[in-house]
Amino acid sequence: MRECQIQKNSGQCNCSYEPCGRKGICCECLAYHWTNKELPACLFPDAVERTYDRSLARFIQTYKK
């Protein structure tokens, strides 16, 4: 099993929610958001991510063009 590279992942994470304890732990982040029918911040452009609307509908709207 691979080791989580938290520091490397955190450097690429665009999540603007500061108290988030899952930054850099991609597997936990994805699992958390998916249980809420959302996608993680890293799948959205920064301007969209800052709205905190990480819904599947917003993802489709953002990339349908």
C-alpha positions in Angstrom: 0.0 0.0 0.0 1.2 3.5 -0.8 1.9 6.0 1.9 -0.2 9.2 1.8 1.9 12.2 0.8 0.1 14.8 2.9 2.6 17.6 2.4 2.8 17.2 -1.3 -1.0 16.9 -1.6 -1.6 19.9 0.6 0.6 22.0 -1.7 -1.8 21.3 -4.6 -5.0 21.5 -2.6 -7.1 24.6 -3.5 -9.7 24.1 -0.7 -10.4 27.4 0.9 -12.2 26.0 3.9 -9.6 26.7 6.6 -10.7 24.5 9.5 -10.8 21.4 7.2 -8.9 18.5 8.8 -8.8 16.6 5.5 -6.5 18.8 3.5 -3.8 16.8 1.9 -5.6 13.5 2.8 -7.3 13.0 -0.6 -8.9 9.6 0.2 -10.6 11.0 3.2 -11.6 14.2 1.4 -13.1 12.3 -1.5 -15.0 9.9 0.8 -16.4 12.8 2.9 -17.6 14.8 0.0 -19.0 11.8 -1.9 -21.2 10.9 1.1 -22.7 14.3 0.7 -23.1 13.8 -3.1 -20.4 16.4 -3.6 -17.0 16.5 -5.2 -13.8 17.8 -3.6 -12.4 21.4 -4.2 -9.6 20.2 -6.4 -12.1 19.3 -9.2 -13.3 22.9 -9.4 -11.6 26.2 -10.6 -10.7 28.5 -7.7 -13.5 31.0 -8.3 -16.2 28.2 -8.2 -14.5 26.4 -5.3 -14.8 29.6 -3.2 -18.6 29.5 -3.5 -18.5 26.2 -1.5 -21.1 24.8 -4.0 -19.4 21.5 -4.7 -22.5 19.7 -5.9 -22.5 17.4 -8.9 -24.9 19.9 -10.7 -22.4 22.7 -10.2 -19.6 20.5 -11.5 -21.6 19.6 -14.7 -22.6 23.3 -15.1 -18.9 24.4 -14.8 -17.5 21.9 -17.4 -20.4 21.3 -19.8 -19.1 23.8 -22.3 
